[in-house]
Amino acid sequence: FSGVLSDEVLWALLELQERLAATTAWAPASGREVTLSDVCYAPLNPTQPGLGDCCVNSVTQYFQNNGTHLALTATQTDGKVTGTVDWRDHLIYCVNSPLSFKDITALELSCMAEYGGP
């Protein structure tokens, strides 16, 4: 992986997304503050979406926008070779199998997005 796709970049992207998701704006016409969940596309919960229901297309969705998932590592044995799997292995798997509910690494993470879709 190059510097364009490094763990530092993924962490910065995750932090930026969290800040943007927490952004509010005053809507004078409705007399209230609006949030992302007021205006987002939420295909699996369109009537009362929460932030986690919003369809946000991002590489961090392969980790359900969850820093704990991004930081996970696990020991995995493949034949006679034992090594450590991490976010790179999960990402490679998910790019090739985006509809998977559990990757084949020892991490056993879902490739599905936080909102429940691919």
MDAnalysis code that builds the backbone (N, CA, C; Angstrom):
import MDAnalysis as mda
import numpy as np

u = mda.Universe.empty(354, n_residues=118, atom_resindex=np.repeat(np.arange(118), 3), trajectory=True)
u.add_TopologyAttr("name", ["N", "CA", "C"] * 118)
u.add_TopologyAttr("resid", np.arange(1, 119))
u.add_TopologyAttr("resname", ["PHE", "SER", "GLY", "VAL", "LEU", "SER", "ASP", "GLU", "VAL", "LEU", "TRP", "ALA", "LEU", "LEU", "GLU", "LEU", "GLN", "GLU", "ARG", "LEU", "ALA", "ALA", "THR", "THR", "ALA", "TRP", "ALA", "PRO", "ALA", "SER", "GLY", "ARG", "GLU", "VAL", "THR", "LEU", "SER", "ASP", "VAL", "CYS", "TYR", "ALA", "PRO", "LEU", "ASN", "PRO", "THR", "GLN", "PRO", "GLY", "LEU", "GLY", "ASP", "CYS", "CYS", "VAL", "ASN", "SER", "VAL", "THR", "GLN", "TYR", "PHE", "GLN", "ASN", "ASN", "GLY", "THR", "HIS", "LEU", "ALA", "LEU", "THR", "ALA", "THR", "GLN", "THR", "ASP", "GLY", "LYS", "VAL", "THR", "GLY", "THR", "VAL", "ASP", "TRP", "ARG", "ASP", "HIS", "LEU", "ILE", "TYR", "CYS", "VAL", "ASN", "SER", "PRO", "LEU", "SER", "PHE", "LYS", "ASP", "ILE", "THR", "ALA", "LEU", "GLU", "LEU", "SER", "CYS", "MET", "ALA", "GLU", "TYR", "GLY", "GLY", "PRO"])
u.atoms.positions = np.array([
    [0.840, -1.190, 0.000],
    [0.000, 0.000, 0.000],
    [0.875, 1.241, 0.000],
    [0.468, 2.235, -0.743],
    [1.227, 3.481, -0.817],
    [0.719, 4.468, 0.232],
    [1.344, 5.641, 0.258],
    [0.941, 6.671, 1.199],
    [-0.467, 7.186, 0.973],
    [-1.005, 6.992, -0.230],
    [-2.358, 7.441, -0.519],
    [-3.373, 6.627, 0.276],
    [-3.078, 5.371, 0.504],
    [-3.955, 4.511, 1.280],
    [-3.149, 3.903, 2.426],
    [-2.998, 4.674, 3.476],
    [-2.272, 4.220, 4.653],
    [-3.212, 4.282, 5.844],
    [-2.806, 3.687, 6.952],
    [-3.661, 3.759, 8.131],
    [-3.829, 5.207, 8.603],
    [-2.797, 6.033, 8.421],
    [-2.920, 7.443, 8.813],
    [-4.011, 8.142, 7.995],
    [-4.070, 7.857, 6.707],
    [-5.086, 8.455, 5.848],
    [-6.475, 7.962, 6.255],
    [-6.601, 6.674, 6.527],
    [-7.903, 6.132, 6.934],
    [-8.366, 6.730, 8.261],
    [-7.449, 6.895, 9.210],
    [-7.810, 7.508, 10.496],
    [-8.225, 8.955, 10.302],
    [-7.523, 9.694, 9.446],
    [-7.877, 11.093, 9.187],
    [-9.246, 11.176, 8.507],
    [-9.503, 10.273, 7.570],
    [-10.790, 10.246, 6.892],
    [-11.911, 9.924, 7.874],
    [-11.682, 8.963, 8.745],
    [-12.683, 8.600, 9.745],
    [-12.984, 9.781, 10.666],
    [-11.947, 10.482, 11.091],
    [-12.135, 11.656, 11.950],
    [-12.908, 12.753, 11.216],
    [-12.572, 12.996, 9.965],
    [-13.270, 14.003, 9.170],
    [-14.745, 13.644, 9.013],
    [-15.021, 12.388, 8.712],
    [-16.407, 11.946, 8.564],
    [-17.187, 12.127, 9.858],
    [-16.565, 11.828, 10.995],
    [-17.242, 12.004, 12.274],
    [-17.558, 13.477, 12.522],
    [-16.618, 14.362, 12.181],
    [-16.855, 15.800, 12.351],
    [-17.971, 16.277, 11.435],
    [-17.951, 15.826, 10.184],
    [-19.000, 16.225, 9.247],
    [-20.364, 15.673, 9.665],
    [-20.397, 14.462, 10.166],
    [-21.658, 13.857, 10.603],
    [-22.253, 14.597, 11.796],
    [-21.419, 15.227, 12.592],
    [-21.895, 15.963, 13.768],
    [-22.267, 17.410, 13.440],
    [-22.071, 17.827, 12.209],
    [-22.358, 19.198, 11.808],
    [-23.862, 19.449, 11.793],
    [-24.246, 20.603, 12.268],
    [-25.639, 21.022, 12.214],
    [-25.717, 22.371, 11.508],
    [-26.894, 22.697, 11.032],
    [-27.119, 23.988, 10.383],
    [-28.514, 24.486, 10.754],
    [-28.620, 25.767, 10.963],
    [-29.920, 26.360, 11.282],
    [-30.730, 26.486, 9.995],
    [-31.969, 26.019, 10.046],
    [-32.881, 26.106, 8.906],
    [-33.998, 27.082, 9.261],
    [-33.883, 28.329, 8.836],
    [-34.875, 29.347, 9.210],
    [-36.305, 28.982, 8.802],
    [-36.459, 28.335, 7.655],
    [-37.803, 27.997, 7.184],
    [-38.523, 27.039, 8.128],
    [-37.763, 26.126, 8.732],
    [-38.388, 25.179, 9.660],
    [-38.200, 25.585, 11.113],
    [-37.377, 26.604, 11.356],
    [-37.171, 27.091, 12.713],
    [-36.444, 26.116, 13.612],
    [-35.537, 25.344, 13.035],
    [-34.781, 24.366, 13.841],
    [-33.448, 24.056, 13.193],
    [-32.604, 23.402, 13.972],
    [-31.337, 22.932, 13.440],
    [-31.564, 21.622, 12.707],
    [-30.877, 21.455, 11.591],
    [-30.957, 20.204, 10.849],
    [-29.608, 19.503, 10.914],
    [-29.653, 18.190, 10.789],
    [-28.453, 17.362, 10.847],
    [-28.379, 16.505, 9.592],
    [-27.321, 15.772, 9.471],
    [-27.164, 14.864, 8.332],
    [-28.331, 13.891, 8.243],
    [-28.787, 13.366, 9.355],
    [-29.876, 12.383, 9.312],
    [-31.190, 12.985, 8.828],
    [-31.317, 14.318, 8.862],
    [-32.513, 14.973, 8.323],
    [-32.515, 15.010, 6.798],
    [-31.347, 14.953, 6.186],
    [-31.259, 15.133, 4.739],
    [-30.597, 13.968, 4.005],
    [-30.163, 12.956, 4.712],
    [-29.401, 11.884, 4.060],
    [-30.296, 10.867, 3.373],
    [-29.678, 10.094, 2.507],
    [-30.308, 8.945, 1.865],
    [-30.125, 7.762, 2.807],
    [-31.230, 7.238, 3.313],
    [-31.187, 6.119, 4.262],
    [-32.082, 4.993, 3.726],
    [-31.574, 4.187, 2.809],
    [-32.427, 3.213, 2.118],
    [-33.034, 2.140, 3.010],
    [-32.407, 1.796, 4.123],
    [-32.942, 0.725, 4.964],
    [-33.781, 1.251, 6.123],
    [-33.815, 2.574, 6.325],
    [-34.640, 3.179, 7.364],
    [-35.006, 4.598, 6.924],
    [-35.813, 4.734, 5.888],
    [-36.078, 6.059, 5.334],
    [-36.991, 6.949, 6.183],
    [-37.785, 6.378, 7.089],
    [-38.748, 7.198, 7.820],
    [-38.172, 7.875, 9.057],
    [-37.304, 7.215, 9.793],
    [-36.711, 7.784, 11.007],
    [-35.218, 7.478, 11.056],
    [-34.443, 7.973, 10.094],
    [-33.029, 7.590, 10.058],
    [-32.211, 8.233, 11.172],
    [-31.305, 7.451, 11.720],
    [-30.265, 7.960, 12.599],
    [-29.003, 8.105, 11.767],
    [-27.944, 8.634, 12.366],
    [-26.704, 8.816, 11.595],
    [-26.189, 7.509, 11.017],
    [-26.293, 6.430, 11.761],
    [-25.813, 5.139, 11.290],
    [-26.619, 4.568, 10.142],
    [-27.792, 5.132, 9.883],
    [-28.635, 4.672, 8.778],
    [-28.314, 5.375, 7.468],
    [-27.562, 6.464, 7.525],
    [-27.256, 7.248, 6.329],
    [-26.245, 6.527, 5.439],
    [-26.542, 6.501, 4.158],
    [-25.649, 5.881, 3.183],
    [-24.525, 6.862, 2.860],
    [-23.378, 6.650, 3.456],
    [-22.196, 7.476, 3.207],
    [-21.181, 6.581, 2.507],
    [-20.885, 6.885, 1.254],
    [-19.951, 6.058, 0.491],
    [-18.527, 6.465, 0.803],
    [-17.813, 5.557, 1.441],
    [-16.442, 5.819, 1.863],
    [-15.733, 4.492, 2.097],
    [-14.438, 4.490, 1.911],
    [-13.654, 3.280, 2.160],
    [-13.766, 2.854, 3.628],
    [-14.015, 3.790, 4.530],
    [-14.128, 3.426, 5.950],
    [-15.405, 2.640, 6.242],
    [-16.329, 2.608, 5.299],
    [-17.528, 1.794, 5.494],
    [-17.194, 0.299, 5.517],
    [-16.086, -0.087, 4.915],
    [-15.671, -1.493, 5.013],
    [-15.339, -1.867, 6.452],
    [-15.206, -0.865, 7.310],
    [-14.939, -1.066, 8.737],
    [-16.110, -0.543, 9.565],
    [-17.266, -0.348, 8.928],
    [-18.477, 0.158, 9.539],
    [-18.239, 1.509, 10.225],
    [-17.328, 2.302, 9.685],
    [-16.964, 3.606, 10.246],
    [-16.598, 3.485, 11.727],
    [-15.946, 2.399, 12.066],
    [-15.637, 2.088, 13.459],
    [-14.122, 1.988, 13.631],
    [-13.562, 2.895, 14.421],
    [-12.119, 2.904, 14.648],
    [-11.608, 1.637, 15.297],
    [-12.413, 1.013, 16.137],
    [-12.011, -0.248, 16.771],
    [-11.804, -1.326, 15.719],
    [-12.700, -1.378, 14.735],
    [-12.553, -2.359, 13.647],
    [-11.311, -2.061, 12.813],
    [-11.075, -0.786, 12.552],
    [-9.909, -0.382, 11.763],
    [-8.599, -0.771, 12.453],
    [-8.570, -0.713, 13.769],
    [-7.351, -0.986, 14.539],
    [-7.119, -2.465, 14.825],
    [-8.081, -3.320, 14.541],
    [-7.955, -4.743, 14.872],
    [-6.801, -5.422, 14.147],
    [-6.168, -6.325, 14.847],
    [-5.195, -7.249, 14.255],
    [-5.493, -8.629, 14.815],
    [-5.068, -9.650, 14.111],
    [-5.277, -11.017, 14.574],
    [-4.182, -11.910, 14.016],
    [-3.876, -12.948, 14.733],
    [-2.915, -13.939, 14.266],
    [-3.659, -14.949, 13.415],
    [-3.083, -15.261, 12.270],
    [-3.725, -16.194, 11.356],
    [-2.688, -17.159, 10.814],
    [-3.070, -18.425, 10.739],
    [-2.202, -19.453, 10.176],
    [-2.800, -19.930, 8.869],
    [-1.988, -19.913, 7.839],
    [-2.390, -20.388, 6.526],
    [-1.395, -21.473, 6.138],
    [-1.813, -22.712, 6.281],
    [-0.887, -23.826, 6.054],
    [0.147, -23.853, 7.154],
    [1.424, -23.711, 6.787],
    [2.504, -23.713, 7.765],
    [2.988, -22.311, 8.105],
    [2.367, -21.311, 7.493],
    [2.796, -19.920, 7.691],
    [1.841, -19.220, 8.659],
    [2.408, -18.625, 9.699],
    [1.631, -17.845, 10.659],
    [2.039, -16.393, 10.557],
    [1.053, -15.532, 10.533],
    [1.319, -14.100, 10.428],
    [0.210, -13.303, 11.074],
    [0.295, -12.004, 10.911],
    [-0.703, -11.101, 11.469],
    [-1.514, -10.486, 10.344],
    [-2.820, -10.507, 10.507],
    [-3.711, -9.851, 9.553],
    [-4.205, -8.551, 10.167],
    [-4.467, -7.570, 9.307],
    [-4.925, -6.276, 9.796],
    [-5.862, -5.637, 8.776],
    [-6.014, -4.328, 8.851],
    [-6.942, -3.604, 7.985],
    [-6.662, -3.833, 6.500],
    [-5.400, -4.012, 6.135],
    [-5.057, -4.208, 4.723],
    [-5.683, -5.497, 4.177],
    [-5.575, -6.562, 4.966],
    [-6.126, -7.851, 4.541],
    [-7.648, -7.780, 4.421],
    [-8.262, -7.120, 5.387],
    [-9.719, -6.967, 5.348],
    [-10.140, -6.134, 4.131],
    [-9.443, -5.048, 3.875],
    [-9.773, -4.183, 2.751],
    [-9.628, -4.918, 1.423],
    [-8.549, -5.642, 1.250],
    [-8.347, -6.410, 0.013],
    [-9.480, -7.413, -0.175],
    [-9.846, -8.101, 0.899],
    [-10.939, -9.063, 0.809],
    [-12.238, -8.368, 0.398],
    [-12.553, -7.254, 1.052],
    [-13.819, -6.567, 0.805],
    [-13.900, -5.949, -0.590],
    [-12.794, -5.452, -1.099],
    [-12.800, -4.907, -2.455],
    [-13.169, -6.007, -3.453],
    [-12.766, -7.222, -3.165],
    [-13.064, -8.350, -4.045],
    [-14.402, -9.020, -3.743],
    [-14.912, -8.858, -2.516],
    [-16.175, -9.484, -2.108],
    [-16.999, -8.497, -1.274],
    [-17.467, -7.403, -1.862],
    [-18.111, -6.348, -1.080],
    [-19.426, -6.741, -0.406],
    [-20.043, -7.831, -0.821],
    [-21.312, -8.238, -0.220],
    [-21.140, -9.243, 0.913],
    [-19.921, -9.485, 1.336],
    [-19.650, -10.480, 2.367],
    [-20.024, -9.970, 3.761],
    [-20.683, -10.827, 4.513],
    [-21.022, -10.497, 5.895],
    [-19.902, -10.862, 6.862],
    [-18.913, -11.611, 6.382],
    [-17.762, -11.962, 7.224],
    [-16.602, -12.303, 6.312],
    [-15.470, -11.594, 6.511],
    [-14.317, -11.899, 5.668],
    [-13.704, -13.234, 6.073],
    [-12.769, -13.721, 5.261],
    [-12.174, -15.034, 5.536],
    [-10.882, -14.917, 6.333],
    [-10.577, -13.719, 6.812],
    [-9.400, -13.556, 7.662],
    [-9.774, -13.890, 9.097],
    [-8.776, -13.951, 9.947],
    [-9.015, -14.188, 11.372],
    [-9.731, -13.005, 12.028],
    [-9.821, -11.879, 11.349],
    [-10.553, -10.731, 11.881],
    [-12.059, -10.991, 11.888],
    [-12.532, -11.723, 10.878],
    [-13.944, -12.075, 10.726],
    [-14.858, -10.856, 10.762],
    [-14.449, -9.788, 10.082],
    [-15.259, -8.576, 10.014],
    [-16.180, -8.604, 8.805],
    [-17.285, -7.905, 8.908],
    [-18.208, -7.761, 7.791],
    [-17.673, -6.730, 6.806],
    [-18.014, -6.901, 5.557],
    [-17.693, -5.913, 4.533],
    [-18.849, -4.939, 4.338],
    [-19.979, -5.216, 4.939],
    [-21.152, -4.373, 4.785],
    [-20.972, -3.063, 5.523],
    [-21.556, -2.008, 4.989],
    [-21.437, -0.676, 5.567],
    [-22.217, -0.559, 6.878],
    [-21.939, 0.495, 7.600],
    [-22.604, 0.753, 8.881],
    [-24.127, 0.749, 8.723],
    [-24.629, 1.293, 7.632],
    [-26.084, 1.382, 7.439],
    [-26.696, 0.050, 7.032],
    [-25.880, -0.966, 6.750],
    [-26.373, -2.299, 6.452],
    [-26.297, -2.714, 5.004],
    [-25.930, -1.805, 4.125],
    [-25.836, -2.120, 2.702],
    [-24.391, -2.304, 2.284],
    [-24.198, -2.623, 0.998],
    [-22.833, -2.830, 0.503],
    [-22.081, -1.525, 0.296],
])
